[in-house]
């Protein structure tokens, strides 16, 4: 069976990817910081879908842990056919109010980890002539809205660039750019959905992942789920930068750690 490696696998969009890929028959390598939650996920997926799940606990802001995941992606004897770079978190305060150490940690997870793991996967996949990389970005990547937005802008542009570099190699790259999405993160953080955005702005994680995987099969390099967000990002692509920089255009996305 083909193997998919998912970071931030223990909850939210990452867990949804794991479930849907297991339903498709993928074996999985699940990566997150919480060993207990990963173990529970392995038991759940193996029992429900008859797949094999490898648990790889790692804090992607730790360079040693990150290299462990990169080495797993480079292993050609147990090839990973699909990488989903999903792990991430946001900071509640503004850039100046945050400690620089917190900002550096976020940058390590949202940017450096994506770079290192994509590099390892792309090399191995190109050598084999097949593979898929999905980098979870955000609608925030089309805005100028703090360092989270800036980091996700890097993820989107990096994914587009890597997709072009890997044209005609058999390796596909897609940036997934969701907006507000219903996951357990908000319940765990004590955040009510209606406090963050109107109901019509919220996406369903199951539908989001299905749409993303369908976009991958269609060869789309940027996947924006939801008609509302397709319309918003279409406008943002052509809007003057003075509009994109408006601080109240949308509220900041603040996902929690995996």
C-alpha positions in Angstrom: 0.0 0.0 0.0 1.1 3.6 -0.6 2.2 5.6 2.5 1.2 9.1 3.4 3.0 11.2 6.1 0.9 13.8 7.8 2.2 16.4 10.2 -0.1 17.9 12.8 -2.0 14.6 12.5 -3.5 14.3 16.0 -6.4 16.7 15.5 -8.2 19.1 13.2 -7.5 19.1 9.5 -4.6 16.8 9.9 -6.7 14.1 11.5 -9.3 14.5 8.8 -6.6 13.9 6.2 -5.5 10.8 8.0 -9.1 9.5 8.2 -9.8 10.1 4.5 -6.5 8.7 3.3 -7.0 5.6 5.5 -10.4 5.2 3.9 -8.6 5.2 0.5 -6.3 2.5 1.7 -3.2 4.5 2.5 -0.9 3.4 5.2 0.1 6.3 7.4 3.0 7.9 9.2 1.4 10.2 11.8 3.5 13.1 13.2 2.6 15.4 16.1 4.0 16.3 19.6 1.5 14.3 21.6 2.5 10.6 21.7 -0.7 9.6 23.5 -3.0 11.2 21.0 -1.0 9.7 18.1 -1.2 6.3 19.7 -5.0 6.6 20.1 -5.2 7.7 16.4 -3.2 4.7 15.3 -5.5 2.3 17.2 -8.6 4.0 15.7 -7.4 4.0 12.1 -6.0 0.5 12.1 -9.2 -0.9 13.7 -11.6 1.0 11.4 -9.7 0.7 8.1 -7.3 -2.2 8.3 -4.3 0.0 7.4 -0.8 0.2 9.1 -0.1 3.4 11.0 3.4 4.4 12.1 3.7 6.8 15.0 6.4 9.4 14.8 6.2 11.9 17.7 8.1 15.2 16.9 8.1 18.8 17.8 8.8 20.4 14.5 10.2 23.6 16.1 13.0 21.3 17.4 15.7 20.8 14.7 16.6 17.3 15.9 13.0 16.2 15.8 12.5 17.8 12.4 15.5 16.0 11.0 14.0 12.7 12.2 10.9 13.3 10.1 13.0 14.4 7.1 15.0 11.1 7.3 11.8 9.2 7.3 10.7 11.0 4.1 14.1 10.2 2.5 13.8 6.5 3.2 13.5 4.9 -0.2 13.1 1.4 1.3 9.8 2.6 2.9 8.8 5.3 0.4 6.3 8.0 1.4 4.1 8.7 -1.6 2.2 11.7 -0.1 3.4 14.4 2.3 0.9 16.7 4.0 2.6 19.6 5.8 -0.2 20.5 8.1 1.3 21.2 11.5 1.0 24.8 12.7 -0.2 27.3 15.2 -0.8 31.0 15.6 -0.1 33.7 18.2 -2.9 35.7 19.8 -0.9 38.9 20.3 0.5 41.2 17.6 4.2 41.0 16.5 5.5 43.7 18.8 3.5 42.4 21.8 4.9 38.8 21.4 8.2 37.6 22.7 10.6 37.2 19.8 11.2 33.6 20.9 7.5 32.8 20.3 7.7 34.4 16.9 10.8 32.4 16.0 9.1 29.2 17.1 6.1 29.9 14.9 8.4 30.7 12.0 10.2 27.4 12.6 7.0 25.4 12.4 5.1 27.3 9.6 8.1 27.9 7.4 11.3 26.1 8.2 9.6 22.7 8.8 7.7 23.0 5.5 11.0 23.9 3.7 13.0 21.0 5.2 10.3 18.3 4.8 9.3 19.4 1.3 13.0 19.3 0.3 13.4 15.8 1.7 10.2 14.5 0.1 10.7 16.2 -3.2 14.2 14.7 -3.7 13.0 11.2 -2.8 9.8 11.5 -4.9 11.6 12.9 -8.0 14.1 10.1 -7.8 11.2 7.6 -7.9 9.2 9.6 -10.5 6.0 9.9 -8.4 4.6 11.6 -5.3 2.4 14.3 -3.9 3.2 17.2 -1.5 0.3 19.1 0.0 1.3 22.2 2.0 -1.5 23.5 4.2 -1.4 27.3 3.9 -4.4 29.7 4.5 -6.6 32.3 3.0 -4.6 34.6 5.3 -1.7 34.1 2.8 -3.5 36.6 0.5 -3.6 39.3 3.2 -1.1 41.5 5.0 -2.2 40.5 8.5 0.7 39.8 10.9 3.4 37.3 10.9 1.0 34.3 10.6 -0.2 35.8 7.4 3.3 36.5 6.2 4.4 32.9 7.0 1.4 31.5 5.1 2.2 33.8 2.2 5.6 32.1 2.0 4.0 28.7 2.1 1.7 29.5 -0.8 4.4 31.1 -3.0 6.9 28.4 -2.1 4.4 25.7 -3.1 3.7 27.3 -6.4 7.5 27.6 -7.1 8.1 24.0 -6.2 5.3 22.8 -8.4 6.9 24.6 -11.3 10.3 23.1 -10.5 8.8 19.6 -10.4 6.8 19.8 -13.6 7.1 16.7 -15.8 8.7 14.7 -13.0 5.7 12.8 -11.8 5.6 14.8 -8.5 2.6 17.1 -7.7 2.6 20.0 -5.3 -0.5 21.8 -4.0 -1.0 24.6 -1.5 -4.2 24.2 0.4 -5.6 27.6 1.4 -8.6 27.2 3.8 -10.5 29.9 5.6 -12.3 29.4 8.9 -12.9 25.7 9.4 -14.9 23.8 12.0 -12.5 21.6 14.0 -12.1 20.6 17.6 -9.5 23.3 18.0 -12.1 25.9 18.8 -13.8 23.8 21.4 -10.4 23.1 23.1 -9.6 26.8 23.1 -13.0 27.8 24.4 -13.7 29.9 21.3 -17.2 30.0 19.9 -17.4 30.0 16.1 -19.8 32.9 16.0 -17.3 35.0 17.8 -14.7 34.6 15.1 -16.8 34.8 11.9 -20.4 34.5 10.7 -21.6 31.0 10.1 -21.6 31.2 6.3 -17.8 31.8 6.5 -17.2 28.4 8.1 -16.0 25.4 6.2 -16.6 21.7 7.1 -13.2 19.9 7.5 -14.4 16.7 5.8 -15.6 18.6 2.7 -12.5 20.7 2.8 -10.2 17.7 2.6 -12.3 15.9 0.0 -12.2 19.1 -2.2 -8.4 19.4 -1.7 -7.7 15.8 -2.7 -9.9 16.3 -5.7 -8.0 19.4 -6.7 -4.7 17.5 -6.4 -6.1 14.9 -8.8 -7.0 17.7 -11.2 -3.5 19.1 -11.0 -4.4 22.3 -9.3 -1.4 24.0 -7.6 -3.5 26.2 -5.3 -6.6 24.8 -3.7 -9.1 27.2 -2.1 -12.1 25.3 -0.7 -15.5 27.0 -0.5 -17.2 29.3 -3.0 -17.0 32.2 -0.5 -13.3 31.9 -0.2 -12.8 31.4 -3.9 -14.6 34.7 -4.4 -12.6 36.5 -1.7 -9.2 35.3 -2.8 -10.1 36.1 -6.4 -10.8 39.7 -5.4 -7.7 39.9 -3.2 -5.4 38.8 -6.1 -6.4 42.0 -8.0 -7.1 44.4 -5.1 -4.8 47.3 -4.5 -2.3 46.6 -1.7 -3.8 49.4 0.3 -7.0 47.2 0.5 -5.1 44.0 1.3 -3.3 45.8 4.2 -6.6 46.9 5.9 -6.4 45.4 9.4 -10.1 44.8 9.8 -10.6 43.2 6.3 -10.8 39.8 8.1 -9.9 38.7 11.6 -6.6 37.0 12.1 -6.6 33.2 11.9 -5.4 31.8 15.2 -5.2 28.0 15.1 -3.7 26.2 18.1 -0.8 23.9 18.2 -1.4 20.3 17.0 
